[in-house]
Each structure stands twice: as structure tokens, then as C-alpha cells.
Amino acid sequence: MSKKIRRVPVVLDAGEIRDLPMEDIRVILRGADELISTGGRSMLAKILKGSKDKKILEYKLNECPAYGYYHDMKLDDISKCIDWMIKKDYLRIKYDYRLPLLVFSEKGWEIEKETFAEELYQRFCLDIKEKNACVIFEMKDVNRQVVMLVLDKIEKDGTDEFLTCLEAWKLMEVKKVAARIAEVENTIKNRAKLSCLLYTSPSPRD
């Protein structure tokens, strides 16, 4: 008979917290994204605190945008915020053998994928401004849903300055993503042509 696995018990304690601002919810979810299915509540609390814990630095979790968001709070109070997020079903606990790990709920993922997509889009815009191509090399490791949201944002607001970077990105991607990038490129090109036509069209009084 196989030995029964003793799971580490989880006792949620949200204290007196009755609600959290949406900004806090977004930041906690962003911090949790670094740990999904690999880490738990205590590690997330350390990220939000801005801890110099060895594992935080080893895994470069101090580079997460959520790092240090609650720097002026005690770890116990940060943990209560995380537990509130679990109780409200933004995050869930999933066991890997005996260890309780964090995962997104459907509700939490809907918020986080938009947050992460906006973050990547802003970095993409910065690359364009500084004439770099850094973020495109990270996109292969990004969730496909988030990638498509980034492309939606570029399609909506991108200019012809984006085209060189998009073309380089397209060459590195799988067929489905490359096809979507091509669509975005065409949208930007057509918008630029239309803008040029409108700008150069003679006035009715000419």
C-alpha cells in the first residue's frame, strides 16, 4: 500500500479586510503570476513586501513590477491581503503532492492577462521609441492569450514606426502568431495610407 501524502494545511485569515482597491488586486495578481503552480502564499507576500530573501534574488523575483508594492506593511498584514484574494476567488490553492501552490481563478486570470498585456505593450512602445528590440525576444515564453492581447493593442494604436519591430518579431514566431502579426502590419499600413490620402487630398475650394 502506498504511503498517504500529508498535505501542508492551509488556513486562510483575511483578518478585518472587507475589500481591496482594484489597483491592489491587480498588483497582487501580477506578483502571483511569477509563482503560478511553483510558489505559495508566503513567497508572494515576500515579493509584495520587497524582501531580500535569498530565493527572491536567486529567481530574480525582485524584477517583478509588484515587488515592494507593500514595502511599508508587515508580512502578516500582506498575507491577509493574499488570503482575502483567495477567499474572493481571484486566486486558488492547488496542491503539488503535499505543497499548496497558487493558481489563478478564471476571474483572476481575466484581470491579470490584461494587466500583463498592457505592461508588455508599454515596453514595446518604449523599445520603438529607443529603437531597441528587447521585448520581442521574450514573447515566445508569454502566454498565447496575452500575446494576442498585446497585438490587439498594437493594431489599435500602432504607427508605421512599429513595422520594423513587428517584422522581426514575425520571423521568430509560430505560424498562428506570425499570421496575426501580419494582420496587424496590414492594418497599420492601411491606416498610414489612408492618413496620407486624407492629408494630401485637395480642399473642395481648390
Summary of the structure (lengths in Angstrom):
residues: 206
radius of gyration: 21.9
end to end distance: 92.6
largest distance: 92.6
contacts: 565
relative contact order: 0.10
helix: 61%
strand: 6%
